Amino acid sequence: MTTTWEPTSEGVLRLPSGRLVRGRGLRRPVPQGPQPVFALYLRGRRPLPVAWEHRWVRWPDFWLPSDRAAAADALREAWERAESERVEIACGGGRGRTGTALACLAVLDGVPGDQAVAYVREHYSRHAVETPWQRRFVTRFGR
């Protein structure tokens, strides 16, 4: 039995290594189908409880994580787990913070930092990563 996402499922991003990660907006209903095994929630306030394992990173809308070291640790965990588990990354709308986090996962997966935003915009959402400081965060991620 597989515990990863179907590649054609709503919001699923395929990283160059083949890892699959679902991005979504928490203001929308949970998509039909399997639930995540692990989720990383990027919110200014603690998210509502869910039935699956999750981690919260304090990350206000349109900004950057409050604790960048903790965010980097959480992103590394999400990337590692995505090799064999259904991992979800989500914020309120599923674009800015989620797109930024997905671009950071792309960097961890080998995409150069200066190309990661374009990669996520092409393969996840053309609206991903909303602010100049989010783009800069991705470019500098992992250095």
N, C-alpha and C positions, 0 to 999 in steps of 0.2 A: 504494500500500500504506500502510495506516495504522500508526502506531507508538504510538497511544494505547490505553488499556484499553477493553474492552467495558463499557458502563455497568452491566450486570447481573452482572458477574463478582464473585466472592466478595471482600468487603473493599473494594470500590471506592467512594470518596466522590466525588460530583459537587459541585464548588464552584460558587458562583453564576455565575461566568464561563463555566462549561461545562468547565473543566479537570477531568480525572479523575485521581485519585491512589489507589493501593492501599495500604491499611494492613494489617498482618498481624503475627502473633506468630512469632518465630523458633524457638520451641520446637515449632511445628507444621510439618509438611512444606510445601514450596513448592506452592502450588495448581497444578492442571493448567492447561495453556494457555500463552500466550506468557510469556516471561520479561521482567523489567524491562529497560529500556535504562539506567536510572540508579536507584540506591537510596541512601537515607539510613538508616544504622543507628545506633540510639540505645542504647548499651550502656555498662556500666561498664568492660568489657574489650573489646579489639579483637575484632571478629567473625571468624568463619572466612572464608577466601577464597571468592569467588563468581566466576562467569564473566562478569558484567556490571560496568560501571563503578559504583563506589560511593564513598561518603564515610562516615566514622565520626565521630560526635560522642560524646565521653565524657559519659555521662549515667547515673548510678547509678539503679537501680530505686527508685521512689517519690520521687525527688528532682528536682533541676533540673540543667541542663547545667553541667558544671564550668567551661566558658568560654562565657559567654552571648553574647559578641560573635561567636565562631566559630560557635555554634549559629545565631544570627540570619543570618549569612552563608550557612550551609548550607541553612537553610530558604528563604531568598530564591532560592538556586540551584535548589532542588527545585521551588518554585512557578513560576519562569520556565521550567524545562525541561518541566513538566507541560503546558504549552501545546501541545507537539507530540511529546512522548515519553512512554513508559510509565515513570512514576515510582512507586517503592515507598518507603514509610516503615515501618520496623519496629523493634520492641524485643522483649524476651523474650516477653511475653504478648500484645502488640498492643493494649493498652488505655490504660494510664496515660501513658507517654512518647509512644507513637504517637498517642494521642488528643490529647495536649497539642500535639504537633507539627502534627497535622492542624488543630487549632483555630487555631494560629498561621498556617497557610497560608490558612485562612478569613479571618483578619484582613487578610493581604496581598491577598486577593481582594475586600476591601471590606466584610466583615461587621464590625460594630462589636465591639470587644474584649469588651464586657460581654455580647454575645450569641453569641460564637463557640463557647463550650463547649456551649451548648444546641443550636446548629446541628449540631455534630459528634455529639452524643448522639442527635439525631433522625435524622441521615442516615448515620451510620457504626455507632456502638454506644452503647447507653444506659449502658454502663459506662465510657465514655471519660473520661479526665482524673480521676485517682483521689484527689488530695490537695488541700487548700486552697491550698498554695503553687503547685501546678501551675495551678489556676484563676487565681490572682493573676498568675502569669507570663503567661498568655494575655491577661488584662485589660490588662496593662501593655505587652504586646508591640507594637513598632512606634512607640511614643511617642518 
